[in-house]
């Protein structure tokens, strides 16, 4: 349905403009708030009588937009955002970003009036954008997008000592076992030090050489009972009875 705006509405138009809107929007929002009137013969005559006042207010808006244009164009906005090493932003600069920055500078500009080339800036650099103020008044604004510098927190002394200690342990492990150490592969016999250092047997006894397994070594070194008749005393008794390397007993030699 057709309506005549009684007030300026940024999303619709200015005072005195004739617009087509949905019936529900007009009846539930515009009419109850006095923003618009139904378009009919009576309301048309009413606004014809107010035409002079409406045009005077529009002239004031044009002058205000002209002054605002000069003030905005004198600005050079600076926006800082996180970015990667290649200058790519972690995010983007949008019209809302620019509107928020303008608010901090004291300018109330609606987001929809800010026009960015390509809708957003995604890399650091210098850009130009347009701000639509009133009717044909458009301000050109410069903006610089720079990367945010992330300052690394100073490392505490205790953390530094721990890092150095872990680094030293890593270097020690990388060097491998100490020089001269002998590695025994799994499943192989372990040399018996006692067998290598034992002196040779006297009286022609056989000398055992080589290596034995840990299980065999423990068995051979275990104490055993010896019959008194199989052990010959040493000394004078050996003159009467001699023992051969094979364990047989012979007659004494002359």
Secondary structure, DSSP 8 states (H G I E B T S, - for coil): -EEEESS-BTTTB-TT-EEE--HHHIIIIITTTTSEEE-SHHHHHHHHHTHHHHHHHHHHHHHHHHHHHHHHHT-EEEEEE-B-TTSEEEEEE-HHHHHHHHHHTT----GGGEE-TTSSEEESEEEEEEEEEETTEEEEEEEEEEE---------HHHHHHHHHHHHHHHHHHH-S-TT-----TTS----HHHHHS---STT-----S---HHHHHHHTS-----GGG---STTHHHH-EE-TTS-EE----
